[in-house]
Amino acid sequence: MWTLQSFLVVIAALGSGSLAQTDQVRLGPPLEPPTHLSTQAVVREAVLNITNLLNNAILTGESQYGSFNSCTTSFSLTAVAQQDSAPIIDFHHTSGFLNVSAGSTSRVTADTVYRIGSVSKLFTVYSLLLNNGTSYWNRPVTDFVPELRQAVQHSSRKLSVIDSVQWDQVTVGALASQLSGMGRDYGSADLSVQDFPVTELGLPILPPQDIPTCGINDGQLPCARNGKKYFSGLIQRHPVFPSYSKPLYSNAAFRILAYVLEEITGKSYDEVVMNEVFEPLGMKHSSSLPPSGKGAGVIPDGDAGWNRNYGDEVATGGLLSSTNDLVKFGRAIFANKQLSFMETLRWMKPASFTTSPSLSIGAPWEIVRTRSGITTGRLVDLYTKSGSVGVYNSLLILIPDYQVTLAILAAGPDSGAALQVATEIAIQTLVPALEKAAKEETCNKRCGKYAPAGAENTSSLVITVDDGPGLLLKEWTHQGHDIIAAGQAYANATRSGIINSVRLFPTGLQTENQAAYRALFETVPSQYNPSVHMVFDPAAGIWGTPDSLMYGEIAVDEFVFHLNAGGSSAAVEPRVLREVYNKV
């Protein structure tokens, strides 16, 4: 045991460096992920609201998030929680203009196949990781792609960094993280092969050798690797940025990444994705080629691009899948079914920032940052990958804080607008409900009064929840002293500020019978002025406060819940006190 005065000094010090300019909460879930979401009233109500809003948007063609023509555009939305067997959302709209004669389904379901565009990139990186990709992450691409190695070796002179990609400086990880600095494409969206008024705009007439003869351009076939046209053209393209300087969306980077994967495995890209990802995960409606049977996919009228040959571009935007399969993939990631827990944690991280504070880029995650109440509340990160090809648009969303996966796929002339409307309706309605569900479930398991055996009259603590993040340590008495009140008195005497609350947050470290939490002392210093903007906001230093003060090498902020067989708390241990408080 230690003296009350020592304890109060520590508590005051823990809270003395925080301001209220930004959220005083640690990154990640403030509560344990909720389970059995489909049975929770707040989630069922949210799903009903989502369904009504989507039906209204289909009926009127309007929503506050945009408008689209539901007569010509189909879409699917499926959402699953990790602990639930059935989807929490399973919504599908079938347009009246589908090319059934070309093999389209006449009724869209969760198993209906769509083209998923650049969501394919996610499977390319995942396949690389399955094949020990992290060990190759920092190696140059020239170690794996002989055409690029030869381009470096056989150059008669050192080409200008303005005119030539420095391929020996582009790593495997740079390709996967959109940090290669190379151009977006080769042989795609080139105006010289499109119906574009080049002469009217004063563009020079190009010699034949400057006009692509292959690629993902209208009326052309993809450039083949063995024909040398692809690399001879790609090498001539100018870089955009130095590698690793800033993110740049590049489709070509993922075609090259597929060549790296093929070199590592000795197998074709299609073999790896099919045999190592789709089949093991039960993704029966996912492939690199359109399904041969009729009624499997959604094919809008007109030139939908359904049967387009993507060749080696399949790794960057040519895969097909369904919402059911995509949420299976999300489940597999959260369950660490193929990648280990640590591999998944390393993968689901940003690699670079963008000019938007709400968007970071990973490998190849597009990490969107929102709030638990959408416009208010704590930060919530959405790990997403979007795609667009022809008249198809796609989006996969993983929300680690709640262990929830959403897949939204759309097909038709207004597929982009339909996907936007469906996504905004779902996310803006569901996320606040998930936060409430997590709080309610965690409180059912952890809230209550705790006291040491035989000392209920002199020592106890009360845990509850309020409108703030995490669990609230509402009362804390030790040996007859109100710890929080006494700590505030000491803070007043030392001008350390006001302790607004003491909150407990899960660390993610848990066994079958114990769950580790850390405390955060939410404070406002005595000189804090909310009208003054601070560039160096001291609240940004919250990430560095855990484990900062110890007594006998045990941190003051360390709490461990002792769990019963059902996962609820039987006791809590403020470890610095060397004492267990049993639930009363």
C-alpha positions in Angstrom: 0.0 0.0 0.0 1.0 3.6 -0.4 0.0 6.9 1.1 -3.0 8.9 0.0 -0.8 11.9 -0.6 1.4 10.0 -3.1 -1.6 8.7 -4.9 -3.2 12.2 -5.2 0.1 13.6 -6.6 0.1 11.0 -9.3 -3.6 11.5 -10.2 -3.1 15.3 -10.6 0.0 14.8 -12.7 -1.8 12.4 -15.0 -4.4 15.0 -16.0 -2.2 18.1 -16.0 -1.2 18.0 -19.6 -4.6 17.8 -21.4 -6.8 20.5 -23.1 -10.3 20.2 -24.3 -9.6 21.7 -27.8 -9.8 18.2 -29.3 -11.3 14.9 -28.1 -9.6 13.5 -25.1 -9.9 9.9 -26.1 -7.4 7.4 -27.3 -7.4 6.1 -30.9 -9.4 3.0 -31.5 -12.6 1.6 -30.0 -13.4 3.2 -26.6 -15.5 0.1 -25.8 -15.3 -3.5 -26.7 -16.9 -4.4 -30.1 -20.6 -5.2 -29.7 -21.8 -8.7 -30.4 -25.2 -10.1 -31.8 -26.0 -6.7 -33.3 -29.0 -7.9 -35.2 -30.8 -8.5 -32.0 -30.2 -5.1 -30.5 -33.1 -2.7 -30.6 -31.1 0.4 -31.5 -29.5 -1.4 -34.5 -32.9 -2.9 -35.7 -34.3 0.6 -35.6 -31.4 2.0 -37.6 -31.8 -0.8 -40.2 -35.5 0.0 -40.5 -34.6 3.7 -41.1 -32.0 2.7 -43.7 -34.5 0.5 -45.5 -37.2 3.3 -45.5 -34.7 5.9 -46.7 -33.4 3.7 -49.5 -36.9 2.8 -50.6 -37.8 6.5 -50.7 -34.7 7.3 -52.7 -35.7 4.6 -55.2 -39.3 5.8 -55.4 -38.5 9.5 -55.8 -35.0 9.4 -57.3 -34.0 11.9 -54.7 -32.2 12.0 -51.3 -30.3 14.6 -49.4 -27.1 12.9 -50.5 -27.9 13.1 -54.3 -30.2 11.8 -56.9 -30.1 8.9 -59.3 -32.4 7.1 -61.8 -33.5 4.0 -60.1 -35.2 2.8 -63.3 -31.8 2.2 -65.0 -29.5 1.5 -62.1 -29.4 -1.6 -59.8 -27.5 -1.8 -56.5 -26.8 -4.1 -53.6 -26.0 -3.3 -50.0 -25.0 -6.0 -47.5 -23.7 -5.4 -44.0 -22.5 -8.0 -41.5 -21.3 -8.0 -37.9 -18.5 -10.3 -37.0 -20.4 -12.2 -34.3 -23.7 -12.5 -36.3 -24.5 -15.3 -38.7 -27.1 -13.4 -40.7 -26.5 -9.9 -42.3 -27.7 -6.9 -40.3 -28.5 -5.2 -43.6 -29.4 -7.0 -46.9 -30.9 -4.6 -49.3 -31.1 -5.0 -53.1 -32.7 -3.0 -55.9 -33.3 -4.4 -59.4 -33.7 -1.8 -62.2 -36.2 -2.4 -65.0 -33.5 -2.1 -67.7 -31.3 -5.2 -67.6 -29.9 -7.1 -70.5 -31.5 -10.5 -69.7 -30.9 -11.7 -73.3 -27.1 -11.2 -72.7 -27.3 -13.3 -69.6 -28.2 -10.8 -66.9 -30.1 -11.8 -63.8 -33.7 -10.5 -63.6 -33.5 -10.2 -59.8 -30.6 -8.8 -57.9 -29.6 -10.6 -54.6 -26.5 -10.8 -52.3 -25.1 -13.4 -54.6 -25.5 -11.4 -57.8 -22.1 -10.8 -59.5 -21.0 -7.3 -60.3 -17.7 -6.0 -61.7 -15.9 -4.5 -58.7 -13.3 -2.3 -60.5 -10.4 -1.2 -58.3 -11.6 -3.1 -55.3 -9.5 -5.7 -57.1 -6.4 -3.9 -55.8 -7.3 -5.0 -52.3 -7.1 -8.7 -53.3 -3.8 -8.1 -55.1 -2.2 -6.8 -51.9 -3.9 -9.4 -49.8 -2.5 -12.2 -52.0 0.9 -10.7 -51.7 0.7 -10.7 -47.9 -0.4 -14.3 -47.9 2.8 -15.1 -49.7 5.1 -13.5 -47.1 4.8 -10.1 -48.8 6.0 -8.1 -45.9 9.5 -9.7 -46.3 9.7 -8.2 -49.8 8.1 -4.8 -48.9 11.2 -2.7 -49.0 12.9 -4.4 -51.9 13.0 -2.6 -55.3 10.6 -3.8 -57.9 13.6 -4.3 -60.2 14.4 -7.4 -58.1 11.2 -9.1 -59.4 10.4 -7.6 -62.8 13.1 -8.2 -65.4 11.8 -5.7 -67.9 12.2 -2.9 -65.4 15.6 -4.3 -64.2 16.8 -4.2 -67.9 15.4 -0.7 -68.3 17.7 0.4 -65.5 20.8 -1.7 -66.6 20.6 -1.0 -70.3 20.1 2.7 -70.2 22.9 4.3 -72.1 22.9 7.3 -69.8 21.4 8.3 -66.5 18.0 9.6 -67.5 16.6 12.7 -65.9 14.4 12.2 -62.9 11.9 14.4 -64.6 11.7 12.2 -67.7 12.1 8.7 -66.3 10.8 6.7 -63.3 13.8 5.6 -61.2 12.6 2.0 -61.1 15.4 0.9 -58.7 14.0 3.3 -56.1 10.4 2.0 -56.4 9.8 -0.6 -53.8 7.1 -3.3 -53.6 5.6 -1.5 -50.6 5.5 1.8 -52.6 3.5 0.1 -55.4 1.0 -1.4 -52.9 0.6 1.9 -51.0 0.1 4.2 -54.0 3.5 5.8 -53.2 5.4 4.8 -56.3 5.3 8.2 -57.9 4.7 6.6 -61.3 1.9 7.6 -63.7 -1.7 6.5 -63.3 -1.8 4.2 -66.4 -0.3 3.2 -69.7 -2.7 2.6 -72.6 -5.8 3.9 -70.8 -7.8 7.0 -71.3 -5.5 8.2 -74.1 -7.2 11.0 -76.1 -5.3 10.0 -79.3 -7.5 6.9 -79.7 -10.8 8.4 -78.6 -13.3 10.5 -80.4 -11.8 13.7 -79.2 -11.4 16.9 -81.2 -7.7 17.2 -80.9 -7.1 19.4 -84.0 -9.8 21.8 -83.0 -8.1 22.3 -79.7 -4.7 22.9 -81.3 -3.1 19.7 -80.2 -0.2 18.5 -82.5 -0.7 15.6 -84.9 1.0 12.6 -83.4 3.3 10.2 -85.3 2.1 6.6 -85.4 4.6 5.4 -82.8 3.2 7.8 -80.2 -0.4 6.4 -80.5 -1.2 3.4 -78.3 -2.2 0.3 -80.3 -3.4 -1.6 -77.2 -4.7 -0.9 -73.7 -8.0 -0.3 -71.9 -9.2 2.2 -74.5 -12.4 1.9 -76.5 -12.1 -0.7 -79.2 -8.6 -1.9 -78.1 -7.4 -5.1 -76.4 -5.2 -4.9 -73.2 -1.5 -4.7 -73.8 0.2 -8.1 -73.4 3.3 -8.5 -71.4 4.9 -10.9 -73.8 4.4 -8.6 -76.8 6.8 -6.1 -75.2 4.4 -3.3 -76.1 3.3 -2.7 -72.5 6.7 -2.2 -70.9 8.2 -0.4 -73.9 5.4 2.1 -73.6 5.3 2.2 -69.8 9.0 2.9 -69.5 8.6 6.0 -71.7 6.0 7.5 -69.4 7.2 10.4 -67.3 7.1 10.1 -63.5 4.7 12.4 -61.5 6.5 12.5 -58.2 9.5 11.0 -56.5 8.7 7.6 -55.0 7.4 7.9 -51.4 7.0 11.7 -51.6 3.2 11.7 -51.7 0.3 9.4 -52.7 -0.7 9.2 -56.3 -3.5 6.9 -57.6 -1.9 4.5 -60.0 -3.5 1.6 -61.8 -0.3 0.6 -63.5 1.4 0.1 -60.1 -0.9 -2.8 -59.3 -0.4 -4.5 -62.7 3.3 -4.4 -61.9 2.6 -5.6 -58.3 0.8 -8.6 -59.9 4.0 -9.4 -61.8 5.9 -9.3 -58.5 3.4 -11.7 -57.0 3.8 -14.1 -60.0 7.6 -14.0 -59.7 7.4 -14.8 -55.9 4.9 -17.6 -56.3 5.7 -19.0 -59.7 2.0 -19.0 -60.4 -0.3 -16.8 -62.5 -2.2 -14.0 -60.8 -5.5 -15.8 -61.5 -4.2 -19.0 -59.9 -3.1 -17.3 -56.8 -6.3 -15.3 -56.3 -8.6 -18.2 -57.0 -6.8 -20.9 -55.2 -5.5 -19.0 -52.2 -8.2 -16.4 -51.6 -11.6 -17.1 -53.2 -11.8 -20.9 -52.8 -10.5 -21.1 -49.2 -12.8 -18.2 -48.1 -15.8 -19.7 -49.8 -16.2 -16.8 -52.2 -18.1 -18.8 -54.8 -19.2 -15.8 -56.8 -15.8 -14.2 -57.2 -13.6 -14.6 -60.2 -11.4 -12.9 -62.8 -13.8 -13.8 -65.7 -17.5 -13.3 -65.9 -19.5 -16.4 -64.9 -20.5 -18.5 -67.9 -24.0 -19.3 -66.7 -27.0 -17.1 -67.4 -28.6 -15.1 -64.6 -25.5 -15.0 -62.4 -24.5 -11.3 -62.9 -26.1 -7.9 -63.3 -25.7 -6.6 -66.9 -27.4 -3.2 -67.6 -28.6 -2.4 -71.1 -26.2 -0.9 -73.5 -22.4 -1.1 -73.5 -22.0 -2.2 -69.9 -18.5 -3.6 -70.3 -19.5 -6.9 -68.7 -17.6 -9.1 -71.1 -14.6 -6.8 -71.6 -11.2 -8.5 -71.7 -9.0 -7.0 -69.0 -5.9 -9.2 -69.6 -3.2 -8.4 -67.1 -5.1 -5.3 -66.0 -7.3 -7.7 -63.9 -5.1 -7.2 -60.9 -5.9 -3.5 -60.8 -9.6 -3.4 -61.8 -10.8 -6.6 -63.5 -12.2 -8.9 -60.8 -15.9 -9.7 -60.3 -17.7 -10.4 -57.0 -20.9 -10.1 -55.0 -21.8 -8.3 -51.8 -22.1 -11.7 -50.1 -18.6 -12.6 -51.1 -17.1 -9.2 -50.2 -18.5 -9.3 -46.7 -17.1 -12.8 -46.3 -13.7 -11.3 -47.2 -14.2 -8.7 -44.5 -15.1 -11.3 -41.9 -12.0 -13.3 -42.8 -9.8 -10.2 -42.2 -11.4 -9.5 -38.8 -11.2 -13.1 -37.9 -7.5 -13.4 -38.9 -8.5 -16.4 -40.9 -5.5 -16.4 -43.2 -3.3 -13.5 -42.0 -2.2 -13.5 -38.4 -3.4 -11.0 -35.9 -0.2 -9.1 -36.1 -0.1 -9.1 -39.9 -3.6 -7.7 -40.0 -2.7 -5.0 -37.5 0.3 -4.0 -39.6 -1.7 -4.0 -42.8 -4.6 -1.9 -41.5 -2.6 1.3 -41.0 -2.2 4.5 -43.1 0.9 4.8 -45.2 0.5 8.5 -46.1 -1.8 11.4 -45.7 -3.8 13.4 -48.3 -4.8 17.1 -48.4 -8.0 16.1 -46.7 -7.9 15.6 -42.9 -10.6 12.9 -43.4 -8.7 10.7 -45.8 -5.4 8.7 -45.5 -4.0 6.1 -47.8 -2.9 2.6 -46.9 -2.0 -0.5 -48.9 -4.3 0.1 -50.8 -6.8 1.2 -48.2 -8.6 4.5 -48.5 -9.1 5.3 -44.8 -12.0 7.6 -44.3 -12.3 9.3 -40.9 -15.7 10.2 -39.5 -17.2 10.6 -36.0 -19.3 8.3 -33.9 -22.2 10.7 -34.2 -21.1 11.6 -37.8 -20.8 15.4 -37.0 -20.0 15.0 -33.3 -18.4 12.4 -31.0 -15.1 10.6 -31.2 -13.1 9.7 -34.3 -14.1 6.5 -36.2 -11.9 5.2 -39.0 -13.5 3.4 -42.0 -11.1 1.2 -43.9 -12.4 1.3 -47.4 -11.6 0.4 -51.0 -13.6 1.9 -53.9 -13.8 0.9 -57.5 -15.3 2.1 -60.8 -15.2 0.5 -64.2 -17.6 1.0 -67.1 -21.1 1.4 -65.6 -20.2 -0.4 -62.4 -19.2 1.2 -59.1 -18.2 -0.6 -55.9 -17.2 0.0 -52.3 -16.0 -2.2 -49.5 -16.0 -0.8 -45.9 -14.5 -2.3 -42.8 -15.1 -0.6 -39.5 -12.6 -2.1 -37.0 -14.1 -0.3 -34.0 -17.3 -2.4 -34.3 -16.1 -5.3 -36.4 -18.6 -4.6 -39.1 -18.2 -5.0 -42.9 -20.3 -3.3 -45.5 -20.3 -4.0 -49.3 -22.1 -1.7 -51.7 -22.2 -2.5 -55.5 -24.1 -0.7 -58.2 -24.6 -1.2 -62.0 -26.1 1.2 -64.5 -25.7 4.7 -65.9 -26.2 6.3 -62.5 -24.2 3.7 -60.5 -21.8 6.3 -59.0 -24.7 8.4 -57.7 -26.6 5.3 -56.5 -23.6 4.0 -54.6 -23.0 7.4 -53.0 -26.7 7.7 -51.8 -26.8 4.1 -50.5 -23.4 4.5 -48.7 -24.2 7.8 -47.0 -27.6 6.6 -45.9 -26.1 3.4 -44.5 -23.1 4.9 -42.8 -24.7 8.1 -41.4 -27.6 6.0 -39.9 -25.7 2.9 -38.8 -22.5 4.3 -37.2 -24.3 6.2 -34.4 -26.4 3.1 -33.7 -23.3 0.9 -33.5 -21.8 3.3 -31.0 -24.9 3.2 -28.8 -25.0 -0.6 -29.1 -21.4 -0.9 -28.1 -21.9 1.3 -25.1 -25.1 -0.5 -24.0 -23.5 -3.9 -24.3 -20.2 -3.0 -22.6 -22.1 -1.4 -19.8 -24.2 -4.5 -19.3 -20.9 -6.4 -18.9 -18.8 -3.9 -17.0 -20.9 -1.3 -15.2 -21.7 -1.6 -11.5 -20.3 -1.2 -8.1 -17.1 -2.9 -7.0 -15.5 -3.3 -3.6 -12.7 -5.3 -1.9 -13.9 -8.3 0.1 -14.7 -7.2 3.6 -14.0 -3.5 2.9 -17.2 -2.4 1.2 -17.7 0.5 3.7 -14.3 2.1 3.2 -13.2 1.2 -0.4 -15.3 1.0 -3.6 -15.6 2.2 -7.1 -18.6 2.7 -9.4 -18.4 2.3 -13.2 -21.1 3.5 -15.5 -21.5 5.2 -18.9 -22.6 8.7 -20.0 -22.6 10.7 -23.2 -18.8 10.6 -23.3 -16.5 7.9 -24.7 -15.5 4.8 -22.8 -16.6 3.7 -19.4 -17.0 6.4 -16.7 -15.3 5.9 -13.3 -18.1 7.8 -11.5 -17.0 7.1 -7.9 -13.8 5.9 -6.4 -13.3 5.6 -2.6 -10.2 4.1 -1.1 -9.7 3.6 2.6 -12.6 6.1 3.3 -11.2 8.8 1.0 -12.9 10.1 -2.2 -10.0 9.7 -4.6 -11.4 11.8 -7.4 -12.5 14.7 -5.2 -9.2 14.6 -3.2 -7.3 14.5 -6.5 -9.2 17.6 -7.6 -8.4 19.4 -4.4 -4.8 18.7 -4.9 -5.0 19.8 -8.5 -6.6 23.1 -7.3 -3.8 23.7 -4.9 -1.2 23.1 -7.5 -3.1 24.9 -10.3 -3.2 21.7 -12.3 -6.6 22.3 -13.7 -10.1 20.7 -13.4 -10.6 16.9 -13.6 -13.8 16.6 -15.7 -13.9 12.8 -15.5 -11.9 9.6 -15.2 -12.6 7.2 -18.1 -11.6 3.6 -18.8 -10.7 2.4 -22.3 -10.1 -1.2 -23.5 -6.5 -1.9 -24.7 -7.3 -4.8 -27.0 -5.4 -7.1 -24.7 -7.8 -9.8 -23.5 -7.8 -13.5 -22.4 -10.7 -15.8 -21.7 -10.9 -14.5 -18.1 -9.3 -11.1 -18.1 -9.7 -7.8 -20.1 -7.2 -5.0 -19.8 -8.2 -1.4 -19.7 -6.4 1.9 -19.2 -7.7 5.0 -17.4 -7.7 8.5 -18.9 -8.0 11.6 -16.7 -10.0 14.1 -18.8 -8.9 17.5 -17.6 -9.0 21.2 -18.5 -5.9 23.2 -17.3 -6.5 26.3 -15.3 -5.3 28.6 -18.1 -7.4 27.0 -20.8 -9.2 29.5 -23.0 -11.6 27.8 -25.5 -11.7 31.0 -27.7 -7.9 30.7 -28.4 -6.8 28.3 -31.1 -3.7 26.4 -30.4 -1.6 25.0 -33.2 0.3 22.8 -30.8 -2.8 21.5 -29.1 -1.7 19.7 -25.9 -4.7 17.4 -26.2 -3.0 15.9 -29.2 -0.5 14.4 -26.7 -3.1 12.1 -25.2 -1.5 9.2 -27.2 1.6 9.5 -25.1 0.0 9.5 -21.7 -0.7 5.8 -21.0 1.7 4.1 -18.7 3.4 7.4 -17.9 3.4 7.1 -14.0 4.2 4.0 -12.0 4.3 2.9 -8.4 6.5 -0.2 -7.9 6.7 -0.6 -11.7 2.9 -0.9 -12.1 1.2 1.9 -14.0 -1.3 4.1 -12.1 -3.7 3.9 -15.1 -3.8 0.1 -15.3 -7.1 -1.6 -14.7 -7.9 -5.3 -15.3 -11.5 -6.7 -15.3 -11.8 -10.4 -14.1 -14.4 -12.1 -16.3 -16.9 -14.9 -15.5 -17.7 -17.7 -17.9 -20.2 -15.5 -19.8 -17.7 -12.7 -20.4 -19.2 -10.3 -17.8 -17.1 -8.7 -15.0 -16.8 -10.5 -11.7 -14.3 -8.1 -10.4 -12.0 -5.2 -11.3 -8.4 -4.7 -10.3 -6.9 -1.2 -10.1 -3.4 -2.8 -10.2 -1.5 0.0 -8.7 -3.4 -0.6 -5.4 -2.5 -4.3 -5.4 -6.1 -5.1 -4.6 -9.1 -6.7 -6.3 -12.5 -5.1 -6.1 -15.3 -7.7 -6.4 -18.6 -6.8 -8.1 -21.2 -6.1 -5.5 
